[in-house]
């Protein structure tokens, strides 16, 4: 009669090298076992080549040697790459930026266009600027006109807009990919642009655009302004480098504080625009410090001959200093995207 079979499961034979303890399988605290090439990540095992220099003498050496001598990026190149990374922070939904100034002639519409163009040229999503000036604004003159449609036409057809291609028929687009929704050219008609109208326009645009810049008029009391301020995520207050321009910008902040928009003021950015190399008797450092005590950041945009033309704006025609200042401004504003980032 055959012997009874053991009820205990058979144990595998373990081979022990002479003079060494028995081998045991590796222990993983999380009970996970690496499979295949797990742990062989690129960052640990592959040397990354130096980034190509983009400017300066390093770039000259790189090109002159047929790309054989790569000294890497300059500090300026690294700074630019960092700023671009900040500008490209992801967004969930729509971020609304209101561009304000009580005083005309300080370049608010120009800053709206150049800032919007900077965002649009670097980001992969859609950026649009809306002309909410009740006095026949000039935003549409800053890029090539593709359509005669205005914000009034979009309002009329709002219920029929269901796709991006629908809303695109009401906008013009510049070479930077910035789109503009123009205001009415007749001030008598545009004066009727109300808070309700503005909010309805925004409700359409926020379905198709990630960043909406609103170029406001110089008055804070017209009907649409309440809708602009109530729906804004960020304020940009534009001032000139003159004392009267700074006083108007300061008065704008005072009015906002007095009317319940203090939280927006503390998170806003003041732009001192068209700063010339020789600013005259106005101490711009003290002027910046005055605003910095009240707002999140202060930016200076230098005088630029291309912007002085008052014609269509092309980023490529701006000086390096102006483009760098605009990139700094865009990155500063994009730091406020963090609360809207994709989770």
C-alpha positions as CSV (number, residue, x, y, z in Angstrom):
1,X,0.0,0.0,0.0
2,X,1.5,3.4,-1.1
3,X,2.5,5.8,1.7
4,X,0.0,8.6,2.5
5,X,0.7,11.8,0.6
6,X,1.6,14.8,2.8
7,X,-1.1,17.5,3.2
8,X,1.6,20.3,3.4
9,X,2.5,22.0,0.2
10,X,5.9,21.1,-1.2
11,X,8.7,23.6,-0.5
12,X,11.0,24.5,-3.4
13,X,14.6,23.3,-3.1
14,X,16.9,26.1,-2.0
15,X,20.5,26.0,-3.0
16,X,22.9,27.5,-0.5
17,X,26.4,28.6,-1.5
18,X,29.0,27.3,1.0
19,X,29.8,29.8,3.7
20,X,26.8,32.1,2.8
21,X,23.3,32.4,4.4
22,X,20.3,31.1,2.6
23,X,19.1,33.4,-0.2
24,X,15.8,35.1,0.3
25,X,13.7,37.1,-2.1
26,X,14.0,41.0,-2.0
27,X,11.5,42.6,0.3
28,X,9.5,45.7,-0.9
29,X,7.7,47.7,1.8
30,X,4.8,48.6,-0.5
31,X,4.6,44.9,-1.7
32,X,5.2,46.0,-5.3
33,X,7.8,44.2,-7.4
34,X,9.7,46.0,-10.2
35,X,8.9,44.6,-13.6
36,X,11.1,44.9,-16.7
37,X,13.0,48.2,-16.8
38,X,11.3,49.8,-13.8
39,X,13.8,52.0,-12.1
40,X,15.8,52.6,-15.2
41,X,14.5,56.1,-15.7
42,X,16.0,58.5,-18.2
43,X,17.0,61.1,-15.6
44,X,19.3,58.7,-13.8
45,X,21.0,56.9,-16.6
46,X,21.0,59.2,-19.7
47,X,23.2,62.3,-19.9
48,X,21.2,65.2,-21.3
49,X,23.1,67.3,-23.9
50,X,23.6,70.9,-23.1
51,X,20.9,73.1,-24.4
52,X,21.8,75.2,-27.5
53,X,22.7,78.8,-26.7
54,X,20.1,81.2,-28.1
55,X,21.9,84.5,-27.9
56,X,25.1,86.3,-27.2
57,X,28.7,85.2,-27.7
58,X,27.9,81.6,-26.8
59,X,25.5,81.5,-29.8
60,X,28.2,83.1,-32.0
61,X,30.7,80.4,-31.0
62,X,28.2,77.6,-31.5
63,X,27.3,78.8,-35.0
64,X,30.9,79.6,-36.0
65,X,32.1,76.1,-35.1
66,X,29.4,74.4,-37.0
67,X,27.6,73.4,-33.8
68,X,30.6,71.5,-32.6
69,X,31.4,73.7,-29.6
70,X,28.3,74.0,-27.3
71,X,29.0,76.1,-24.2
72,X,25.4,75.9,-23.1
73,X,22.8,78.5,-22.3
74,X,23.7,81.9,-21.1
75,X,22.1,83.2,-17.8
76,X,19.8,85.3,-20.0
77,X,18.7,82.3,-22.0
78,X,18.0,80.3,-18.8
79,X,16.0,83.3,-17.4
80,X,13.9,83.5,-20.6
81,X,13.2,79.8,-20.5
82,X,12.1,80.0,-16.9
83,X,9.8,82.9,-17.8
84,X,8.3,81.0,-20.7
85,X,7.7,78.1,-18.4
86,X,5.8,80.3,-16.0
87,X,3.7,81.8,-18.9
88,X,2.8,78.3,-20.0
89,X,1.3,77.2,-16.7
90,X,-1.8,75.1,-17.3
91,X,-5.2,76.6,-16.8
92,X,-8.5,74.9,-16.1
93,X,-11.4,77.0,-17.5
94,X,-11.2,80.7,-18.3
95,X,-9.0,83.4,-16.7
96,X,-10.3,86.9,-17.1
97,X,-8.0,89.9,-17.0
98,X,-9.4,93.5,-16.9
99,X,-7.2,96.2,-18.2
100,X,-8.0,99.6,-16.5
101,X,-7.0,103.2,-16.6
102,X,-8.8,106.4,-15.6
103,X,-6.6,108.5,-17.9
104,X,-6.6,108.2,-21.7
105,X,-3.4,108.2,-23.7
106,X,-1.4,106.1,-21.4
107,X,-1.3,103.1,-23.7
108,X,-3.8,100.8,-22.1
109,X,-5.0,99.4,-25.5
110,X,-1.4,99.0,-26.6
111,X,-0.6,97.0,-23.4
112,X,-3.7,94.9,-23.9
113,X,-2.6,94.0,-27.4
114,X,1.0,93.3,-26.6
115,X,0.3,91.4,-23.4
116,X,-2.4,89.3,-25.2
117,X,0.0,88.7,-28.1
118,X,2.7,87.6,-25.8
119,X,0.4,85.0,-24.2
120,X,-1.0,83.9,-27.5
121,X,2.4,83.5,-29.1
122,X,3.7,81.3,-26.3
123,X,0.7,79.3,-25.1
124,X,-1.0,76.5,-27.0
125,X,-4.5,77.5,-25.9
126,X,-6.8,80.4,-27.2
127,X,-6.4,84.0,-26.1
128,X,-8.8,86.8,-26.9
129,X,-9.0,90.5,-26.2
130,X,-12.4,92.2,-26.0
131,X,-13.0,95.9,-26.6
132,X,-15.4,97.1,-23.9
133,X,-14.7,100.8,-24.4
134,X,-18.0,102.7,-24.6
135,X,-16.4,105.4,-26.7
136,X,-15.5,103.6,-29.9
137,X,-12.3,101.8,-28.8
138,X,-9.3,101.3,-31.0
139,X,-8.4,97.8,-30.1
140,X,-9.4,96.5,-33.5
141,X,-6.8,98.8,-35.1
142,X,-3.9,96.9,-33.5
143,X,-4.2,93.8,-35.6
144,X,-5.2,93.2,-39.3
145,X,-9.0,93.3,-39.6
146,X,-10.5,90.0,-40.8
147,X,-14.2,90.9,-40.2
148,X,-16.4,93.9,-39.7
149,X,-18.4,92.0,-37.0
150,X,-18.4,93.5,-33.5
151,X,-19.4,92.6,-30.0
152,X,-22.9,93.7,-30.9
153,X,-23.2,91.1,-33.7
154,X,-22.0,88.4,-31.3
155,X,-24.6,89.4,-28.8
156,X,-27.3,89.2,-31.4
157,X,-26.3,85.7,-32.4
158,X,-25.2,84.4,-29.0
159,X,-27.8,81.7,-28.9
160,X,-26.6,80.2,-32.2
161,X,-23.0,79.9,-31.2
162,X,-22.2,76.3,-30.3
163,X,-18.7,75.7,-31.7
164,X,-15.4,77.6,-31.8
165,X,-15.7,77.9,-35.6
166,X,-19.0,79.8,-34.9
167,X,-17.4,82.4,-32.6
168,X,-14.4,82.7,-34.8
169,X,-16.5,84.4,-37.5
170,X,-16.8,87.4,-35.2
171,X,-13.1,87.9,-34.4
172,X,-9.9,89.0,-36.1
173,X,-6.6,87.2,-35.5
174,X,-3.1,88.7,-35.6
175,X,0.1,87.0,-36.5
176,X,0.7,86.1,-32.8
177,X,-2.6,84.2,-32.7
178,X,-4.3,86.8,-30.5
179,X,-7.9,87.2,-31.4
180,X,-9.8,90.5,-31.0
181,X,-13.5,91.1,-30.6
182,X,-14.1,94.7,-31.7
183,X,-16.5,97.2,-30.3
184,X,-19.0,99.3,-32.2
185,X,-17.5,102.1,-34.2
186,X,-20.5,104.3,-33.4
187,X,-20.2,105.7,-29.8
188,X,-23.9,106.3,-29.6
189,X,-24.5,102.6,-30.1
190,X,-21.7,101.3,-28.0
191,X,-22.8,103.5,-25.1
192,X,-25.8,101.1,-24.7
193,X,-23.4,98.2,-23.9
194,X,-24.6,97.2,-20.5
195,X,-23.5,95.0,-17.6
196,X,-25.9,92.3,-18.8
197,X,-24.5,92.5,-22.3
198,X,-20.9,92.2,-21.1
199,X,-21.7,89.2,-18.9
200,X,-23.5,87.5,-21.8
201,X,-20.5,88.1,-24.0
202,X,-18.2,86.6,-21.4
203,X,-20.5,83.6,-21.0
204,X,-20.0,82.8,-24.7
205,X,-16.2,83.5,-24.8
206,X,-15.3,81.5,-21.7
207,X,-16.5,78.3,-23.4
208,X,-13.9,78.6,-26.1
209,X,-11.0,80.7,-24.7
210,X,-8.6,80.1,-21.8
211,X,-7.6,83.8,-21.4
212,X,-9.9,86.8,-21.9
213,X,-8.4,90.3,-21.7
214,X,-11.0,93.1,-21.5
215,X,-9.9,96.6,-22.7
216,X,-12.0,98.8,-20.5
217,X,-12.9,102.5,-21.1
218,X,-11.5,105.3,-19.0
219,X,-14.7,105.7,-17.0
220,X,-15.4,103.5,-14.0
221,X,-19.1,104.4,-13.8
222,X,-20.5,103.2,-17.1
223,X,-22.8,100.3,-17.0
224,X,-20.6,97.5,-18.3
225,X,-17.8,98.2,-15.7
226,X,-19.6,96.5,-12.9
227,X,-19.8,93.3,-14.9
228,X,-16.2,93.6,-15.9
229,X,-15.0,94.0,-12.3
230,X,-17.4,91.4,-10.8
231,X,-16.2,88.7,-13.2
232,X,-12.5,89.6,-13.3
233,X,-9.8,87.3,-11.9
234,X,-7.0,89.9,-12.3
235,X,-6.7,93.6,-12.7
236,X,-4.0,95.3,-14.7
237,X,-3.9,99.1,-14.1
238,X,-1.9,101.0,-16.7
239,X,-0.1,104.3,-15.9
240,X,2.3,106.5,-17.8
241,X,5.6,107.5,-16.2
242,X,4.4,111.0,-15.6
243,X,3.1,112.3,-12.3
244,X,-0.4,113.0,-13.6
245,X,-0.6,109.5,-15.1
246,X,0.5,108.0,-11.8
247,X,-2.1,110.1,-9.9
248,X,-4.8,108.8,-12.2
249,X,-3.7,105.2,-11.6
250,X,-3.5,105.7,-7.9
251,X,-7.1,107.2,-8.0
252,X,-8.2,104.1,-9.9
253,X,-6.9,102.0,-7.0
254,X,-8.6,104.3,-4.5
255,X,-11.9,104.0,-6.2
256,X,-11.7,100.2,-6.4
257,X,-10.8,100.0,-2.7
258,X,-13.8,102.3,-1.8
259,X,-16.3,100.2,-3.8
260,X,-15.6,96.8,-2.5
261,X,-12.8,95.6,-4.8
262,X,-10.0,95.6,-2.3
263,X,-9.1,92.0,-2.8
264,X,-8.7,92.6,-6.6
265,X,-6.5,95.6,-5.8
266,X,-4.1,93.6,-3.6
267,X,-3.7,91.0,-6.3
268,X,-3.5,93.5,-9.2
269,X,-0.5,94.5,-11.3
270,X,0.4,98.1,-12.2
271,X,2.1,98.7,-15.5
272,X,4.2,101.9,-15.9
273,X,4.1,102.2,-19.7
274,X,6.4,103.7,-22.3
275,X,9.3,104.4,-20.0
276,X,12.0,106.3,-21.8
277,X,15.7,105.7,-21.1
278,X,15.9,109.2,-19.5
279,X,12.8,109.6,-17.5
280,X,13.4,113.2,-16.6
281,X,12.7,114.5,-13.2
282,X,10.2,111.8,-12.2
283,X,11.8,109.2,-9.9
284,X,10.4,106.0,-11.3
285,X,11.9,103.9,-8.5
286,X,9.9,105.9,-5.9
287,X,6.9,105.7,-8.2
288,X,7.2,101.9,-8.4
289,X,7.6,101.7,-4.6
290,X,4.4,103.8,-4.1
291,X,2.4,101.3,-6.2
292,X,4.2,98.2,-4.8
293,X,2.9,99.0,-1.4
294,X,-0.6,98.5,-2.6
295,X,-0.5,95.8,-5.4
296,X,1.0,92.4,-6.0
297,X,3.6,93.6,-8.6
298,X,4.7,96.6,-10.6
299,X,6.1,96.3,-14.2
300,X,7.8,98.8,-16.5
301,X,7.4,98.6,-20.2
302,X,10.1,100.7,-22.1
303,X,9.4,103.2,-24.8
304,X,9.3,101.5,-28.2
305,X,9.4,103.2,-31.6
306,X,7.2,100.5,-33.2
307,X,4.5,101.1,-30.5
308,X,4.7,104.8,-30.9
309,X,3.4,104.4,-34.5
310,X,0.0,103.7,-33.2
311,X,-0.6,101.2,-36.0
312,X,-0.9,97.4,-36.2
313,X,1.4,95.7,-33.7
314,X,3.8,92.9,-34.6
315,X,5.8,91.4,-31.7
316,X,8.8,90.7,-34.1
317,X,9.2,94.5,-34.7
318,X,9.6,95.3,-31.0
319,X,13.0,95.9,-29.5
320,X,14.5,93.1,-27.4
321,X,14.1,95.1,-24.3
322,X,10.4,95.6,-24.9
323,X,9.8,91.9,-25.6
324,X,11.7,90.9,-22.5
325,X,9.7,93.4,-20.4
326,X,6.4,92.0,-21.8
327,X,7.6,88.4,-21.1
328,X,8.3,89.4,-17.5
329,X,4.8,91.0,-17.3
330,X,3.1,87.9,-18.7
331,X,5.0,85.6,-16.3
332,X,4.0,87.8,-13.4
333,X,0.4,87.7,-14.3
334,X,0.6,83.9,-15.1
335,X,1.7,83.4,-11.5
336,X,-1.9,84.0,-10.6
337,X,-3.0,81.0,-12.7
338,X,-2.0,78.7,-9.9
339,X,-5.5,78.7,-8.4
340,X,-6.9,77.7,-11.8
341,X,-4.4,75.1,-12.8
342,X,-5.4,71.7,-13.9
343,X,-5.6,69.4,-11.0
